[in-house]
Amino acid sequence: MSKSALKLTSAAVVPSGVQTLIPLDRLLKSPDNARKTPHSAAALAALRASIAAKGLLQNLIVKPELDEAGAETGFYYVTAGEGRRLVQIARAKDAEIPRDTLIPCVIRDTDDAHEVSLDENVTREAMTPADQYEAFRTLNIDRGMDAAGIAARFGVSEHVVKQRLRLGAVSPILLQALRDEKLTLTQLMAYTVNADHARQEAVFDRLKGSYADPYHIRRLLTEGQVPAQDRRARFIGADAYEAAGGVIARDLFTEEGGGYFTDAGLLDQLVLDRLTALATETQTAEGWKWAAAALDYPYAHGWGRVYPQTVPLSPEAAEQLQGTQQALEDLLAPFEGADELPDEIDQAAGVLEAEIAALETPQDAYDPQDIARGGVFVTLLSDGGAAIHRGLIRPEDELPEPDTPADETEDLAAHPEDASEDGEGEGEGEGAEPHTEDTEDACETGPLSDLLLRDLTTHWTLALRYTLAEQPELAARFLVHKLALDTFYRQRSVTCLDITARSVSIESFAEGLDDTPTAAALSARHEAWAAGLPDNPSDLWTHLLTLSPETLGSLMAHCTALTVFAVRQAYMPAAPYVASLRMARDLRLNMTDHWTPTARSYFSRVTKGQILAAVREAVGDEAANRLHKLKKPEMAEAAEQLVQGTGWLPTCLRTPVAPEDAAQGPLALPPLDATPDLSEAAE
């Protein structure tokens, strides 16, 4: 310790309330400090940066330590300023300052130390956010400090400084509105997407008097611009757009990759150029007659379409398949009857089996004559990918219809069943090609106008609806056909039913869902159904005609079940969940067969009060009272043991009582912690 420091600590007692200098290593943490929660690492880092740049801006309030005889020991308790003491100690440990650095202090030995500590932490008011943003802006503009320099002096990240500078750069009218609580901070953040003060003020005036969510503000400020989440922006990418001279207005308050593409015309041209290039590449590589591209598919094009057909194995491929199968048999013959194969034999057999599977997999290909007269059209998908539509046939490239003698036409009109017997019509008799859902543009398109064709097929649709409604058994098969196509087949298959079986993946909503017995059983059931269906979707209808009503009903139930979605999410409508309560009632759903409350799945994720309420409801008051003094982890574990086997469930998992089972009244819905009443179902 320096001689000056020794002199200061050994001299006459400094009067209370007078500033003095005390060596750092003579300062102690006060037992009377009102702050029991430790300072956060971020707060200490910011304070350290400030002290390193500007020194101590405030004196520490200290109180002398007394020994048992009541004499001063030369050490001092820090009544107010513990954070500053910790920062200086950390700097001393890192050799930034000496351990006996003199610290400006004020000795207050007559005041209540605990009250002084409490007063310092309570009786103060932080600077308003608007003032802070303007102050950072002043450092940047008037003092010439860049974001990195400001960040170093205030102990925050450079990104945070840039955000505050952006907020400080908005219109002064908006900053004053923040001070006056006419704007929220999230709304002010939305205004930073456009730096034009006049545009900001115009939008603010337009929305004055009505609450506007940040999305609405950003939309008004970026009219004519394309958000980075747009399919066009995702398809081109920020790098290619900026390389072409485009400018992206980036928002510092959204995730990386956000912003707005300011030149929509340039973006559209880049998209069209790339789509056209992809169409041309496909045409060149595959030999199509023509190629074209557009952002969206022109459904009113009037084109026909051809589809790939399964190509039989070539003689060379068939010979290769036979040889590979023989090689596999020869490899496994010495081990026939063995419980397991040697590792090297097992690996070699796996390679041969993969080759056999590849050779046996049906290969689809377009007829070369269809390629020679057909075209390819490339469009943009909603997720930013490209879709290639092959096999499109323009009217001028349609093959002429074969001529039919007049007398033969009369015979077919009088006896349509003869066409099937002879194998020359479109019936499904022996030797005829069965009609499939892939038939497109089946009606005559030559001499009819588009408007007339639409008119006639509208009447056709009406007649189909009326007739199908009179045949419920066949209607059920058509319904299952569409549901099964959507559930089990990835490739697009066309039907005339405007129904879609949409199955939302729910695995991401709950941790460990895939590991539950219910998920495993449902997956096994799905795989069993998939194994029993034909590989080619064009064969599905014929297969369904062979199923018994019971099997058909089971398949329909499985496909329908996979469309159920009753997950409750914040800020999402409660109506689907409310509707699921009625379904659960009619199904007699018992959630105890599928879910068990454990410490991990439930009790550790609710409050102690909710744990006690659950135990009280499941077991009784006496058991709940025994848990009162436990800490939450122990309470959760104990609750799991107590409710096990009782059948207790959270209210949101309880099936309502059916009217015929209730003692009185109709449907009884369980009260939900955050679920509105049934009236929401109609909203």
Salt bridges, closest charged atoms under 4 A:
GLU82 OE2 - ARG85 NH2 2.84
ASP94 OD2 - ARG48 NH2 2.79
GLU96 OE2 - ARG48 NH2 2.57
GLU96 OE1 - ARG91 NE 2.96
ASP111 OD2 - ARG108 NH2 2.56
GLU120 OE2 - ARG84 NH2 2.75
ASP131 OD1 - ARG179 NE 2.90
GLU134 OE1 - ARG179 NH2 2.68
GLU158 OE2 - LYS162 NZ 3.86
ASP205 OD1 - LYS208 NZ 3.37
ASP230 OD1 - ARG232 NE 2.90
GLU242 OE2 - ARG250 NH1 3.08
ASP251 OD2 - ARG218 NE 3.02
ASP268 OD1 - ARG232 NH1 2.79
GLU286 OE1 - ARG390 NE 2.88
ASP296 OD1 - ARG231 NH2 2.92
ASP370 OD1 - ARG373 NH2 3.08
ASP397 OD1 - LYS289 NZ 2.54
GLU417 OE2 - HIS415 ND1 3.80
GLU437 OE1 - HIS481 NE2 3.98
ASP455 OD1 - HIS459 NE2 3.56
GLU473 OE2 - ARG477 NE 2.42
ASP486 OD2 - LYS482 NZ 2.63
GLU511 OE2 - ARG600 NH2 3.05
ASP586 OD1 - ARG585 NE 3.07
GLU617 OE2 - ARG654 NH2 2.99
ASP621 OD1 - ARG616 NE 3.14
GLU622 OE2 - ARG626 NH1 3.96
GLU660 OE2 - ARG588 NH2 2.93
ASP661 OD2 - ARG588 NH2 3.74
